[in-house]
Amino acid sequence: MNDQPMEIMVLPERPAVRNDQLTEFDVVIEIRCHAVEGTDRSGGAMNLCLVIDRSGSMAGQDKLGIAVLAQGAAIGSMRVAREVRYIGKKRQMGETYVLVVDLAQDYLDEPEVQDLMNVFRKSVRHEGQRNQMHVNSVNSADDEVEVTLLVSALGVADRLIERFPADRAILEAKRESLRERLASLT
């Protein structure tokens, strides 16, 4: 077996090519990755770019090396932007969690609050699963989790206001904070 971790094979569409004139033909490029000792699981999907430059324009003065570094910097800045959005989303979810806990903490024995806490736990599990998978990006499912939690909390706030008229002013203030939070998302 080959001791190299990667093997690139070029498979032409026909077995022979003339070298006395310009010839165009299709090829299949097959890239094989061999298992490396010490790896007990496969990695995730990998983007691959193969550049074939026969013009000579990249020769001299390490132009190809500079192009590779520039591409790496571009990929790095995209990754940083994605991670900044992810950190912003985590902060945003934290603010939502604080509002929900603030609403629920004095009414934990109420059935609707217990139902709300189930929705709350699901949203926390969603975050935990994302962390375990090292997913540092934000998608529509993340927004749906937060919106669902806020809408559920607003419904609970309405029911608590009806059931506890003595706490009306405090609960209305908490409900307004939840509404403002929801409005900031949509």
N, C-alpha and C positions, 0 to 999 in steps of 0.2 A: 504494500500500500504506500502511496505517496506520503512523505512526511511533511509536506507543505499544508498549511491550514486551508488554502484556497487554490483552486485550479481553474484556469480559463481556457476553454476550448473553442476554436473557431472552426465551424463546420460549413464549408462552401456548398453551394447548390449543385455544383458539378466538379468533377475531380481534377480538371486541368484548366489553367489560365494561360493565355498567350502573353508573352512578355515583349513582343515586338510592336504592339499597338495598345491603345487604350482599351481596356476591357471593364465593363461593369457587370457585376453579378451580386446576387443576394447571398448573405451568409447568416447562419444562426450562431449566436454566441451563447455558449452554455457555461455557467459559472457553478462550480461544485465546491461546497464547503465541507471539509472533513471534520469529524469530531476531534476536539482537543482534549487531551487527558486532563482530568480534574474538573470537567464541566459535567454537572449532573442534570442539567435541564437546558432546553433550547432557549435561545434569546428571542426577543420579539421580532416583529417585522423590521426589515432594514431597507432603507432607500439606497439605491445604487446608481451611480452615474459613471458611465464608461465613455471616455473621450478618446477619439482616434484622430490625431493631427498629423497629416502627411505634408502640410504646406510648408513647414519650416518656419512659419511666422512666430512660433513660440520658442525658437532656438535662441540661445545666447542670453546673457544677462539674467538668467534664472526667471524668465517670464512665466514659465509654467508653474514654478514654485510660488511665485507671487500670486498667480491666479488661484491656486489651491488655497493659499492663506486667505485671500479675499473671500472666497466662497465659504471657508470655515468661519470667518468673521460674520458674514451675512447670516449663516445658519445659527451662529451663537446669538446674534441680536434678535432673531425671531424667537429663539428659545427663551431669552430673557423677557421679551414682551409677553409671551404666553405665560410664563411663570409669574410675572407682575399681575396679569389679569387674574390668575389663580389665587394669589395672595390677597388681592382686593376682594375676591369672592369669599374667601375664608373670613376676612374681616367683616364683610357685609353679613354673612350668615351668623357670625358671633353677635352682631348687634341685634339681629332678629331673635336669636336665642335668649338674649337678655330681656327683650320685651315680652316674650312668651312666658318666661319664668316669672317675671315681675307680675304678670296677670294671674298666673296660676298659684303662686306660692301660698296665698292665704285661703285657697279654696280646694285644696288637694283631695278632700273627701267627697267632693261633688262629682257625680257620674260624668257630666260633660267635660269636666277638667281632666278626669282620668282618661277619657277618650282622646282629649287634646294631647295629653302626655304620651299616648301611644303614637300619634302622628309625629310628635316631637322626637321620640326615640327612633322612629324610622328615618327621620331626616339626619339625625346624628349618625346612624348606621350607614347611611348613604355616604356621608363624609368619611367615615372610617374605612369603608370599602375603597373609596377613591385613594385614600392615603396608602392603603396596603398595595394597591396596584401601581402606585407612583404615577398617577395620572395628574400631571400638572397643567391641565388646561381646563377651560370652562366650556360647557355645552348647554343646550336647552334643557336637558334633564335636571341640571343644577338649579336653574331658574324655576322650573316647575316644582321642585321640592320646596323651595322657599315660599313660592306663591301659595302652594297648598297649605303649608303651615300657617301662613298669615291669614288666609281666608278662614281656616278652621278656628284660629284664635279670635278673629272678629266675631264669628258666630257664637263662640263661647262667651265672649264679652257681652254680647246682646242678651243672652240668656241669664247671665249673672246679674246684669242690671235689672232685669225683670224680677228675679228671685230675691235680690238683696237691695231693696230701695234705700236703705240707710247708707249703703256704700256707693250710691249712684254717682256722686261727684268724682270720687276716686276712680271708679270703674270707667266712667265716661272719658276721663283724662287718659287712662291706659288704652282705651279703645281708639281714641284720636291718635295716639302715638303709633298704634298698629296700622291705622289707615294711612298715616303719613308715610310710614315705611313701605306699605304696599304701593302707594302712589309713586314713590321714588323708583320702584322697580319696573313699572309698566309705562 
